Amino acid sequence: KVFESLSEQDMEDLCGKAPSEEDMEDLSFKELDIVIKTISRKKAPIGPINPVSKEKLKFNSLSEDVEALLLAGMKKSSLVKRYFDECLDPKLGDEIAEVFNLKYLELKTQKISSDLIFTELQRFAGGLKRGEPRHEAAVLAVLAHLFEMCDIFDNPPRGQL
């Protein structure tokens, strides 16, 4: 609630500048590599990855702002998939997904809003120092890929929504 009451400039100072459409278009393996390597240093056991339903955004009460960020990232989520597919370590994608799943579950136990969970996952992926817009675009692409492919947010029960 405190975050949502901040001015747009204070939010930007805290979370970094949102990537532009041009930043998303110019995203490459170079930026993804930095984000993936940051995440891969956080080890976790490998577990099952569940598919994501189409109603996940609504079910998790994510704001339109977070939805817009995820949708921007989804434009390059196929690049993230290709990165994992072409990676020399065939387990890297599963390891990254499991690390994020555990972080999501940890954040969820704190009973904070879904938007704040997303912000914390964004910080977790991006590292302690906020990056240039292209780095932030890579973070969004990774988050969108993981949102689509694994349980970093809850899936609605079958038949709901």
MORA-V265242 format. One record per helix or strand. SS is the DSSP state (H for helix, E for strand). FROM is the first residue (numbers start at 0). LEN is the number of residues. If there is no record, write none. Layout:
SS,FROM,LEN / SS,FROM,LEN
//
This chain:
H,2,3 / H,7,8 / H,20,5 / H,28,12 / H,55,4 / H,63,11 / H,76,10 / H,91,17 / H,113,13 / H,132,17
//
